Amino acid sequence: MPFSYYSLPFCKPLEGVKDSAENLGEVLMGDRIENSPYTFKMYTNVSDIFQCQTGPLSGENFKLLKKRIDEMYQVNLMLDNLPAIRYAKKDSYFLRWTGYPVGIKIQDAYYVFNHLKFTVLVHKYEEANVARVMGTGDAAEVIPTIASEGSELPGYMVVGFEVVPCSVMHDAKSVKNLKPYEKYPSPVKCDPTTVAMPIKENEPIVFTYEVKFEESDIKWPSRWDAYLKMEGSKVHWFSILNSLMVITFLAGIVLVIFLRTVRRDLTRYEELDKEAQAQMNEELSGWKLVVGDVFRAPTNAGLLCVMVGDGVQLLGMAVVTVLFAALGFMSPASRGTLIIGMILFYMILGISAGYVAVRLWRTIGRGDKKGWISVSWKVACFFPGIAFFILTTLNFLLWGSHSTGAIPFSLFAVLIFMWFCISVPLTLVGGFFGAKAPHIEYPVRTNQIPREIPAQKYPSWLLVFGAGTLPFGTLFIELFFIMSSIWMGRVYYVFGFLLIVFILLVVVCAEVSLVLTYMHLCVEDWKWWWKSFFASGSVAIYIFLYSVNYLIFELKSLSGPTSEALYLGYSILMALAIMFAMGSVGFLSSFWWISWHDSMLCDGFASGIVMGYDASSANLLNLLFISLLLSHTEMYSREDSKKPRSLRTEIALVLLHAKSKPWLEKCLARKAAGVPLFWPPVAAIIPSAFNMHNDWSLVFSFPSAFSFSLDGKRLLIGIRPSEERLTSNVVNQGTIKDIK
């Protein structure tokens, strides 16, 4: 929780405190830039400069200063847009920090850092007017833009800014008559390894500083390298290697599912000869039994469409933002650009959110356009509404704590304006295009009566939420660096690694969802819609738990319920955004796979008919067509009519279904040219005679009456009309061979 520097009893500028102009991103991040009491003159070294002496510390200021020291608050300074950097040696390597601590606690005593040693690295340039272009920020006021005519004084550019804080014991009486920026009476020795200025109630604090300029070979374009230097590159590569191993493992499982299971089932219909088919005696099981239920509309379909649409929007925002940052368009030198870019991309991608949500809504509703405006509005307001509620609640806490991180009311009005005047209209535009686009046709027809899901040995949701551990395993190492950047004040700029890890995370989420969806279908659980969403979206649960772990073990200095509530609030918002984004990846992957799988199944069957049989072989193809839907067909024994059994034939029973003539023509005409079609909407192909027992009866479901030719004879099947369903029960008297 950030606070103003001048909220503590420190020295203030003689001209008064002035705020610098800030952009939207800086304000949202809680950055407040104010002028400092330190003065620098280019390439002029000064030492032992008296800054000011505070008044006696009141009891309130004394407690506040001790509290800030306990909470390890840092003071951030900038010179020419460069943050002050501090080096701390640990073991055999140096740590880099931005800013310096307010003070330090040793045993029961509190010490304040009241002397600062500044080192300014400068690079000499040849032409005097170069500074016109290169001088930015505060340095533009102190760097001469044009050298005087005939002057031989060189010009300099600031390329580095370092600070060393020290705690020095000063004599308050000796500075009683000194004015600010005059020389301190005695030399000041700055030793960062020792502390000597304890703070005490009702006693003043004397502040001093020194400035040293050093020429450096660092050029202007490279001056940010010290801040952006990548730490722990081996750790980042290890994270990527770990992610690749997880992806390879999951890809192997998916490959087995595609090649070994699906292809094996299709091969039975495509490649086995007549004798091998006659010996096939396996009953239908697993996913083949729920073909007619996989596209049944899920519960709370509208909410699912809204969450998938918002997830696509968040996913697109993350991809584009990280990509632009990795390409260098969002440098930390331009403060706030990352947040501004995220907001801009999020609003623009509202078009994709509305399009995906509405088209998915129409697909579930079988092409019905009714309600698309309502869906678009919900998409535009669902996640932004959650974020607005969380941020507003946290903002009240910041206001109550007088923190500079509180968002001003005027900025709230700007955000609401951008939400309803830019984001919402763009989402409605995307919904309009989604309503105009053709809905996705299901490759199979859905049964009118839902199939009962068998009792499972273990709760299916337990497996779904456990699946999030695999995506989390690809992310948790990089997550540590991100959390340290956000909460520990470190600069994060390894967006190249982050982009790679993010792509790997998306791939893992898609694979996990595919595997979990297939596993549920294999146990005849056709309710895959929400489970595919949360199978990959559950990674957010583990990210939130990691955030709690980071709070307990890494942010030990974070004290007070307000700070903890802020941390947890932002962590919940981050976890929700990740759940929506990764959940949409898992759902769309599963939806594509099931649609492709069922359509491939249909195409494979049609291909098997054409490859295995010749229409000219009338002695083998006397019985050609019976209009029949696989998902609506079951074989019942007369002895036990409640127990469904599979159809046992000399060869495989091949069934094709379509809801419309164009789909059936697309499915059959491609590979079964010349095969007669007696009733376009529904067709089934039985390429050879059955070998059935007399105790079997067929139960068919037909949308209307039809007839077909059987060896030159005409067999009529009557139906019993109904308002909801037209059915026909045909009990064969003897075997089909007897009929033939």
C-alpha positions in Angstrom: 0.0 0.0 0.0 1.9 3.1 -1.2 2.0 6.4 0.7 3.3 9.9 0.0 6.9 10.5 0.8 5.9 13.7 2.7 3.4 11.8 4.9 6.5 11.1 7.1 8.5 13.8 8.9 11.0 14.4 6.2 12.4 17.5 4.5 10.3 19.3 2.0 11.3 21.5 -1.0 11.7 25.2 -0.3 9.3 25.9 -3.2 6.6 23.6 -1.8 5.4 20.1 -2.8 4.3 19.8 -6.4 2.7 16.9 -8.2 3.9 15.8 -11.6 1.5 15.0 -14.5 0.7 11.3 -14.6 -1.0 9.1 -17.1 -3.8 6.6 -16.5 -1.5 3.6 -15.9 0.5 5.4 -13.3 -2.5 6.5 -11.3 -4.0 3.0 -11.4 -0.7 1.6 -10.2 -0.7 4.0 -7.2 2.4 6.0 -8.4 2.4 9.6 -7.3 5.4 11.6 -8.5 6.3 14.7 -6.4 9.3 17.0 -6.5 12.1 16.2 -4.1 14.2 18.4 -1.8 17.5 17.3 -3.4 19.2 19.6 -6.0 21.8 18.5 -8.5 24.1 20.5 -10.8 25.4 18.6 -13.8 28.9 17.2 -13.4 29.4 19.0 -10.1 30.4 16.9 -7.1 29.2 18.0 -3.7 29.6 16.5 -0.3 28.4 17.0 3.2 25.3 19.1 2.1 23.0 20.0 4.9 19.4 19.4 3.8 17.2 20.3 6.8 16.4 19.6 10.4 13.0 18.4 11.3 11.1 19.5 14.3 11.0 17.4 17.4 9.2 14.1 16.6 5.7 14.1 18.1 4.3 10.9 19.5 2.2 10.3 16.4 5.0 10.9 14.0 7.3 8.7 16.1 4.8 5.8 16.0 4.2 6.3 12.3 7.9 6.2 11.5 8.5 3.1 13.5 5.5 1.5 11.7 6.9 2.2 8.3 10.3 0.8 9.3 8.7 -2.4 10.6 6.8 -2.7 7.3 10.0 -2.2 5.4 8.8 0.7 3.3 11.1 1.9 0.5 11.6 5.4 -0.8 11.7 5.7 -4.6 13.6 8.5 -6.2 14.0 9.3 -9.9 16.5 11.4 -11.9 16.0 12.0 -15.6 13.3 9.2 -15.5 15.8 6.7 -14.1 14.8 5.1 -10.7 17.5 5.2 -8.0 19.1 1.8 -7.8 20.7 0.3 -4.8 23.2 -2.6 -4.7 23.3 -5.0 -1.8 25.9 -7.7 -1.5 24.8 -11.2 -0.4 27.3 -14.0 -0.2 29.3 -13.7 -3.5 26.8 -11.8 -5.7 25.1 -8.5 -5.7 21.4 -7.9 -5.4 19.8 -4.9 -7.2 16.9 -2.9 -5.6 15.1 0.2 -6.7 14.9 2.8 -3.9 16.2 2.6 -0.4 14.6 1.6 2.9 13.2 4.3 5.3 15.2 2.8 8.2 16.1 -0.4 9.9 15.3 -2.1 13.2 18.1 -3.7 15.2 17.0 -5.4 18.3 14.6 -3.0 20.0 16.1 0.2 18.5 14.9 2.0 15.3 17.4 3.7 13.0 16.6 6.1 10.2 18.7 6.5 7.0 19.3 10.2 7.2 22.3 10.5 4.8 22.2 9.6 1.1 25.2 9.1 -1.1 24.2 9.6 -4.8 26.3 8.5 -7.7 25.2 9.8 -11.1 26.7 8.0 -14.2 27.0 10.3 -17.2 28.0 9.8 -20.8 29.8 12.6 -22.6 28.4 13.5 -26.0 30.1 15.4 -28.8 27.5 17.9 -30.0 25.9 20.3 -27.7 22.4 20.1 -29.2 22.0 16.4 -28.6 20.6 17.1 -25.2 17.6 18.7 -26.8 16.6 15.2 -27.9 18.0 13.0 -25.2 17.2 15.1 -22.1 13.9 14.0 -20.5 12.1 14.3 -17.3 13.8 16.3 -14.5 17.2 16.2 -16.2 15.9 18.4 -19.0 15.9 21.3 -16.6 19.6 20.8 -15.6 21.2 19.7 -18.8 22.2 22.6 -21.1 20.5 22.2 -24.4 23.0 24.4 -26.3 26.5 25.2 -25.3 27.6 28.8 -25.3 29.3 30.0 -28.4 33.0 29.3 -28.0 32.5 27.3 -24.9 34.6 24.2 -24.6 32.6 22.6 -21.8 31.3 19.2 -22.9 27.7 18.1 -22.5 26.6 15.0 -20.6 23.7 12.6 -20.6 22.5 10.8 -17.4 22.9 7.0 -18.0 22.8 5.8 -14.4 21.5 6.7 -10.9 22.7 4.9 -7.8 22.0 5.6 -4.1 23.7 4.4 -0.9 21.7 5.0 2.3 23.5 5.6 5.6 22.5 6.2 9.2 24.8 9.0 10.6 24.7 10.6 14.0 24.4 14.4 13.5 24.7 17.1 16.1 21.4 19.0 16.1 23.0 22.0 17.9 25.7 22.4 15.2 23.2 22.9 12.4 20.9 25.3 14.3 22.0 28.3 12.2 22.6 26.5 8.9 20.4 27.1 5.9 19.4 24.3 3.5 22.0 23.3 0.9 24.9 24.8 3.0 27.9 22.7 3.9 27.7 20.6 7.1 30.2 21.8 9.7 32.1 18.5 9.9 32.9 15.8 7.3 30.2 13.1 7.0 31.4 9.5 6.7 28.9 7.2 5.0 29.3 3.6 6.0 26.3 1.4 4.9 27.4 -1.4 7.1 26.8 0.5 10.3 23.9 2.5 11.8 24.2 5.4 14.2 21.1 7.6 14.1 18.3 6.2 16.3 15.0 7.9 16.3 13.6 9.1 19.6 10.4 10.8 20.6 10.6 14.6 20.9 14.0 14.7 19.2 14.7 16.2 15.8 16.4 14.4 12.8 19.1 16.0 10.7 19.3 15.1 7.0 22.3 15.4 4.7 23.4 14.1 1.3 26.3 14.1 -1.1 26.5 13.8 -4.9 29.2 12.3 -7.1 29.3 12.3 -10.9 31.2 9.6 -12.8 31.8 9.2 -16.5 30.5 6.0 -18.0 30.8 4.1 -21.2 27.1 3.2 -21.0 25.3 4.9 -23.9 21.9 6.4 -23.8 20.0 3.5 -25.5 21.6 1.1 -23.0 21.0 3.0 -19.8 18.0 0.8 -18.8 20.1 -2.4 -19.0 21.0 -2.3 -15.3 17.4 -2.4 -14.4 16.3 -4.9 -17.0 19.2 -7.3 -16.6 17.8 -10.8 -16.4 18.4 -12.5 -13.2 18.3 -16.3 -12.9 18.2 -17.1 -16.6 18.8 -20.8 -15.8 15.8 -20.8 -13.6 13.6 -19.5 -16.4 15.0 -22.1 -18.8 14.3 -24.7 -16.2 10.7 -23.5 -16.0 10.3 -23.8 -19.8 12.0 -27.3 -19.8 9.6 -28.4 -17.0 6.6 -27.1 -19.0 7.8 -29.0 -22.1 8.1 -32.2 -20.2 4.5 -31.8 -19.0 3.3 -31.0 -22.5 5.1 -34.0 -24.0 3.5 -36.3 -21.4 0.0 -35.0 -22.1 0.6 -35.0 -25.8 1.4 -38.6 -25.6 -1.8 -39.4 -23.9 -3.8 -37.4 -26.4 -2.0 -39.1 -29.2 -2.9 -42.5 -27.8 -6.5 -41.4 -27.6 -6.6 -40.3 -31.2 -4.6 -43.0 -32.8 -5.1 -46.1 -30.6 -8.7 -45.7 -29.5 -10.6 -43.7 -32.1 -8.7 -45.1 -35.1 -9.1 -48.6 -33.7 -12.9 -48.2 -33.6 -13.0 -46.8 -37.1 -10.8 -49.5 -38.5 -13.3 -52.1 -37.4 -15.7 -50.6 -39.9 -13.2 -49.7 -42.6 -10.6 -52.4 -42.9 -11.9 -55.7 -41.5 -13.2 -58.2 -44.1 -16.4 -60.0 -44.0 -15.1 -63.0 -42.0 -13.5 -60.8 -39.4 -16.6 -58.7 -39.0 -18.7 -61.9 -38.6 -16.6 -62.7 -35.6 -16.9 -59.3 -34.0 -19.0 -59.8 -30.9 -18.2 -56.8 -28.8 -21.0 -54.8 -27.3 -21.1 -51.0 -27.6 -19.6 -49.3 -24.7 -18.0 -46.1 -23.5 -18.3 -43.0 -25.6 -20.1 -44.8 -28.4 -23.2 -45.1 -26.1 -23.4 -41.3 -25.5 -23.1 -40.2 -29.0 -26.7 -39.0 -28.9 -26.2 -37.0 -25.7 -22.9 -35.2 -26.0 -24.5 -32.2 -27.6 -27.4 -32.0 -25.1 -27.6 -28.4 -23.9 -25.9 -28.0 -20.5 -27.4 -26.5 -17.4 -27.0 -22.7 -17.2 -26.0 -22.5 -20.8 -26.3 -18.7 -20.8 -23.8 -18.4 -18.0 -21.4 -20.7 -19.8 -21.6 -18.7 -23.0 -20.9 -15.5 -21.0 -17.9 -16.9 -19.2 -16.4 -18.4 -22.4 -16.9 -15.0 -24.1 -15.2 -13.1 -21.3 -12.5 -15.7 -21.2 -11.7 -15.3 -24.9 -11.5 -11.5 -24.3 -9.1 -11.9 -21.4 -7.0 -14.5 -23.2 -6.7 -12.2 -26.3 -5.8 -9.3 -24.1 -3.1 -11.3 -22.3 -1.6 -12.7 -25.6 -1.5 -9.3 -27.3 -0.1 -7.4 -24.3 2.7 -9.9 -23.6 3.5 -10.1 -27.3 3.9 -6.3 -27.5 5.9 -6.2 -24.3 8.2 -8.9 -25.6 8.8 -6.9 -28.7 9.8 -3.9 -26.7 6.8 -1.7 -27.3 6.0 -1.4 -23.5 9.3 -0.4 -22.0 9.3 0.4 -18.2 10.9 3.7 -19.2 7.4 4.7 -20.2 5.7 4.3 -16.9 2.1 3.1 -17.0 2.1 1.9 -20.6 1.6 -1.7 -19.7 -1.6 -1.0 -17.8 -2.8 1.4 -20.5 -2.1 -1.3 -23.1 -4.0 -3.9 -21.2 -7.1 -1.7 -20.8 -7.0 -0.7 -24.5 -6.6 -4.2 -25.8 -9.4 -5.4 -23.5 -11.9 -2.9 -24.7 -11.1 -3.6 -28.4 -11.3 -7.4 -27.9 -14.9 -6.9 -26.6 -15.8 -7.6 -30.3 -14.4 -11.1 -30.0 -16.1 -11.7 -26.7 -19.5 -10.8 -28.0 -19.0 -12.8 -31.2 -17.9 -16.0 -29.5 -20.6 -15.8 -26.7 -23.5 -15.2 -29.1 -22.4 -17.7 -31.7 -22.0 -20.3 -28.9 -25.4 -19.4 -27.6 -27.0 -19.9 -31.0 -25.2 -23.2 -31.4 -26.6 -24.5 -28.2 -30.0 -23.1 -29.1 -29.8 -24.9 -32.5 -29.7 -21.6 -34.5 -32.2 -19.6 -32.5 -31.3 -15.9 -32.6 -33.6 -14.9 -29.7 -31.8 -13.3 -26.8 -28.5 -12.5 -28.4 -28.7 -8.8 -27.2 -29.1 -10.0 -23.7 -26.2 -12.4 -24.0 -24.0 -9.5 -25.4 -24.9 -7.3 -22.5 -24.1 -9.9 -19.9 -20.7 -10.6 -21.6 -20.0 -6.8 -21.5 -20.9 -6.5 -17.8 -20.1 -9.8 -16.2 -16.3 -9.8 -15.6 -16.0 -6.0 -15.7 -18.7 -5.9 -13.1 -16.9 -8.3 -10.8 -13.6 -6.4 -11.3 -15.3 -3.1 -10.6 -16.9 -4.4 -7.4 -13.6 -5.8 -6.1 -11.6 -2.6 -7.0 -14.3 -0.3 -5.5 -14.2 -2.3 -2.3 -10.4 -2.2 -2.1 -10.5 1.5 -3.0 -12.6 2.3 0.0 -9.9 0.6 2.1 -7.2 2.7 0.4 -9.2 5.9 1.0 -9.6 5.1 4.6 -5.8 4.5 5.0 -5.0 7.8 3.1 -2.9 5.8 0.6 -1.7 7.3 -2.6 -2.8 4.1 -4.3 -6.5 5.1 -3.9 -8.1 5.8 -7.3 -9.5 9.4 -7.4 -13.3 9.7 -8.0 -12.6 11.5 -11.3 -10.7 8.6 -12.6 -13.5 6.3 -11.6 -15.8 8.4 -13.7 -13.4 8.0 -16.6 -13.2 4.2 -16.2 -17.0 3.9 -16.1 -17.2 6.1 -19.3 -14.8 3.9 -21.1 -16.7 0.8 -19.9 -20.1 1.8 -21.1 -19.2 4.1 -24.0 -16.4 2.0 -25.6 -16.3 -1.6 -24.3 -20.1 -2.3 -24.2 -20.8 -1.0 -27.7 -17.9 -3.0 -29.1 -19.2 -6.1 -27.4 -22.7 -5.5 -28.9 -21.1 -5.1 -32.3 -19.4 -8.5 -31.8 -22.7 -10.0 -30.7 -24.4 -8.7 -33.8 -21.8 -10.4 -36.1 -22.2 -13.5 -34.0 -26.0 -13.5 -34.5 -25.5 -13.0 -38.3 -22.9 -15.8 -38.6 -24.2 -19.4 -39.1 -24.4 -21.5 -36.0 -22.2 -24.6 -35.8 -24.1 -27.7 -36.9 -23.8 -30.7 -34.7 -22.6 -33.8 -36.5 -25.1 -36.0 -34.6 -28.7 -35.7 -33.5 -29.4 -35.4 -29.8 -31.7 -38.0 -28.1 -35.0 -36.7 -26.9 -34.7 -38.7 -23.6 -31.4 -38.1 -21.7 -29.3 -41.2 -21.1 -28.9 -42.1 -17.5 -25.3 -41.6 -16.3 -24.0 -44.7 -14.5 -22.8 -44.4 -10.9 -19.2 -43.4 -10.7 -16.7 -44.9 -8.3 -15.2 -41.4 -7.6 -16.8 -38.0 -7.8 -16.1 -36.6 -11.3 -15.5 -33.1 -10.0 -12.7 -34.3 -7.8 -10.8 -35.3 -11.0 -11.7 -32.0 -12.6 -10.3 -29.8 -9.9 -7.3 -32.1 -9.6 -6.5 -31.6 -13.2 -5.4 -28.0 -12.5 -2.2 -29.2 -11.0 -0.6 -30.0 -14.4 -1.1 -26.4 -15.8 0.1 -25.0 -12.5 3.2 -27.1 -12.8 4.2 -25.2 -16.0 3.6 -21.8 -14.4 4.6 -21.8 -10.8 8.3 -21.0 -11.3 7.6 -18.0 -13.5 4.9 -17.0 -11.1 7.4 -16.4 -8.4 9.2 -13.8 -10.5 5.9 -12.1 -11.4 4.7 -12.0 -7.8 8.1 -10.6 -6.7 7.8 -7.9 -9.4 4.3 -6.9 -8.3 4.7 -7.0 -4.5 8.5 -6.6 -3.9 9.1 -3.5 -6.1 11.3 -5.3 -8.6 11.4 -4.6 -12.3 10.0 -7.5 -14.4 11.0 -7.4 -18.0 11.6 -11.0 -19.1 8.5 -10.9 -21.3 10.1 -13.2 -23.8 10.2 -16.0 -21.2 6.7 -15.1 -20.1 5.4 -15.3 -23.6 6.9 -18.8 -24.1 5.5 -20.0 -20.7 2.1 -18.5 -21.5 1.9 -20.4 -24.8 3.0 -23.6 -23.1 0.3 -23.0 -20.4 -2.4 -22.6 -23.1 -1.3 -25.9 -24.8 -1.3 -27.8 -21.4 -4.7 -26.5 -20.6 -6.1 -27.6 -23.9 -4.5 -31.1 -23.6 -5.7 -31.5 -20.0 -9.3 -30.6 -21.0 -9.2 -33.0 -23.9 -8.0 -35.9 -21.8 -10.5 -35.2 -19.0 -13.4 -34.9 -21.5 -12.5 -38.2 -23.1 -12.2 -39.9 -19.7 -15.7 -38.7 -18.8 -17.2 -39.9 -22.1 -15.6 -43.3 -21.6 -17.5 -43.8 -18.4 -20.7 -42.6 -20.1 -20.7 -39.2 -18.5 -22.0 -36.9 -21.2 -22.2 -33.8 -19.1 -18.8 -32.5 -20.3 -19.6 -28.8 -20.9 -18.9 -27.3 -17.5 -16.3 -30.0 -16.6 -14.2 -29.1 -19.6 -14.3 -25.5 -18.6 -13.2 -26.1 -15.0 -10.7 -28.8 -15.9 -8.3 -26.2 -17.2 -9.8 -23.3 -15.3 -9.1 -25.0 -12.0 -5.5 -23.9 -12.4 -6.7 -20.6 -10.9 -7.4 -22.3 -7.6 -3.8 -23.4 -7.3 -2.6 -19.9 -8.3 -4.7 -18.4 -5.6 -3.3 -20.9 -3.0 0.2 -20.1 -4.2 -0.6 -16.4 -3.6 -1.7 -17.2 0.0 1.5 -19.2 0.5 3.5 -16.2 -0.9 1.7 -13.9 1.6 2.6 -16.1 4.5 6.2 -16.9 3.8 7.5 -14.1 1.5 5.6 -11.1 2.6 6.2 -11.4 6.3 6.6 -7.7 6.7 3.0 -7.1 5.4 1.2 -6.3 8.6 -2.4 -5.2 9.3 -5.7 -6.5 8.0 -6.0 -3.7 5.4 -2.8 -4.6 3.6 -3.7 -8.3 3.7 -7.2 -7.6 2.5 -5.7 -5.6 -0.4 -3.3 -8.4 -1.3 -6.0 -11.1 -1.2 -8.5 -8.9 -3.1 -6.0 -8.4 -6.0 -5.1 -12.1 -5.9 -8.8 -13.1 -6.2 -9.2 -10.8 -9.2 -6.1 -12.2 -10.9 -7.3 -15.8 -10.2 -10.7 -15.1 -11.6 -9.2 -13.6 -14.8 -7.0 -16.7 -15.2 -9.9 -19.1 -14.6 -12.0 -17.4 -17.3 -9.1 -17.3 -19.8 -7.9 -20.9 -19.3 -11.4 -22.2 -18.9 -12.3 -20.9 -22.3 -9.2 -22.6 -23.7 -10.3 -25.9 -22.3 -13.9 -25.7 -23.3 -13.3 -24.6 -26.9 -10.7 -27.3 -27.3 -13.1 -30.0 -26.0 -15.9 -28.6 -28.1 -13.8 -28.7 -31.2 -12.5 -32.2 -30.5 -16.0 -33.7 -29.9 -17.4 -32.0 -33.0 -14.4 -33.2 -35.1 -14.5 -36.7 -33.5 -18.2 -37.3 -34.2 -18.0 -35.9 -37.8 -14.9 -38.0 -38.4 -16.8 -41.0 -37.1 -19.6 -40.4 -39.6 -17.2 -39.8 -42.5 -15.2 -42.9 -41.5 -18.4 -45.1 -41.5 -19.4 -43.8 -44.9 -16.0 -44.5 -46.3 -16.1 -48.0 -44.9 -19.3 -48.7 -46.7 -17.9 -47.6 -50.1 -14.6 -49.3 -49.6 -15.9 -52.6 -48.4 -18.8 -53.2 -50.6 -19.8 -52.8 -54.2 -23.3 -51.6 -55.1 -23.3 -54.0 -58.0 -23.1 -57.0 -55.8 -26.8 -57.4 -55.5 -26.5 -60.8 -53.9 -24.7 -59.2 -50.9 -26.7 -55.9 -50.8 -30.3 -56.9 -51.1 -31.0 -55.1 -47.9 -29.7 -51.5 -48.4 -31.4 -48.9 -46.3 -33.4 -48.7 -43.1 -34.0 -45.1 -41.8 -32.7 -45.4 -38.3 -30.9 -43.2 -35.7 -28.1 -44.9 -33.8 -28.8 -42.9 -30.7 -32.5 -43.7 -30.9 -32.1 -47.4 -31.5 -31.8 -50.2 -29.0 -32.3 -53.9 -29.2 -34.5 -55.4 -26.6 -35.0 -59.0 -25.6 -38.5 -60.2 -25.2 -37.5 -62.0 -22.1 -36.3 -58.9 -20.4 -37.5 -55.7 -22.2 -35.9 -53.4 -19.7 -32.4 -54.6 -20.4 -30.8 -53.1 -23.6 -28.5 -55.3 -25.6 -26.2 -54.5 -28.4 -26.9 -55.6 -32.0 -25.0 -58.7 -33.0 -24.6 -58.9 -36.8 -22.5 -60.7 -39.3 -20.8 -57.4 -40.0 -20.7 -54.0 -38.3 -23.9 -52.1 -38.0 -23.2 -48.7 -39.6 -25.6 -45.8 -38.9 -25.5 -42.3 -40.2 -27.7 -39.4 -39.0 -28.4 -35.9 -40.1 -30.9 -33.3 -39.2 -31.1 -31.8 -42.7 -30.6 -32.8 -46.3 -27.5 -30.6 -46.9 -25.6 -32.2 -44.0 -26.5 -35.7 -45.2 -25.4 -35.0 -48.7 -22.2 -33.6 -47.3 -21.6 -36.7 -45.3 -22.5 -39.3 -47.9 -22.0 -37.8 -51.3 -18.3 -37.2 -50.6 -17.5 -40.9 -50.3 -20.7 -42.7 -51.2 -21.5 -41.3 -54.6 -24.3 -43.3 -56.1 -25.7 -44.7 -52.9 -29.6 -44.2 -53.1 -31.1 -41.9 -50.6 -34.8 -42.6 -49.8 -35.5 -40.1 -47.0 -33.0 -37.3 -46.7 -33.2 -36.2 -43.1 -32.5 -39.5 -41.5 -30.7 -42.5 -43.0 -28.9 -45.7 -41.8 -26.9 -48.2 -43.8 -26.8 -51.9 -43.1 -24.5 -53.3 -45.8 -25.4 -57.0 -45.3 -28.1 -59.3 -44.0 -28.5 -59.8 -40.2 -28.0 -63.0 -38.4 -30.5 -62.4 -35.6 -32.4 -64.5 -33.2 -36.1 -64.6 -33.2 -36.4 -63.3 -29.7 -35.3 -59.8 -30.7 -37.5 -56.8 -31.6 -36.5 -53.5 -33.1 -37.6 -50.2 -31.7 -37.3 -47.3 -34.2 -37.8 -43.6 -34.0 -38.8 -41.8 -37.2 -39.6 -38.1 -37.8 -42.2 -39.1 -40.5 -43.5 -42.0 -42.5 -41.3 -43.4 -45.2 -40.8 -46.5 -47.4 -37.9 -48.3 -49.0 -37.5 -51.0 -51.6 -36.4 -54.5 -50.6 -35.3 -56.8 -53.4 -37.9 -55.5 -55.7 -40.6 -55.7 -53.1 -42.1 -52.9 -51.1 -42.1 -52.9 -47.3 -44.2 -50.2 -45.6 -43.6 -49.1 -42.0 -46.4 -47.3 -40.3 -46.1 -44.8 -37.5 -48.2 -43.6 -34.6 -48.3 -39.7 -34.7 -47.6 -37.7 -31.5 -47.3 -34.0 -30.8 -43.8 -34.3 -29.4 -42.4 -37.5 -31.0 -43.4 -39.7 -33.8 -42.5 -43.3 -33.1 -43.0 -46.7 -34.7 -42.7 -50.1 -33.0 -42.0 -52.8 -35.5 -41.7 -56.4 -34.2 -40.3 -58.7 -36.8 -41.9 -62.0 -37.2 -38.8 -64.2 -37.6 -35.4 -63.1 -38.8 -34.6 -60.5 -41.4 -33.5 -63.3 -43.6 -37.0 -64.7 -43.4 -38.4 -61.4 -44.5 -35.9 -61.2 -47.4 
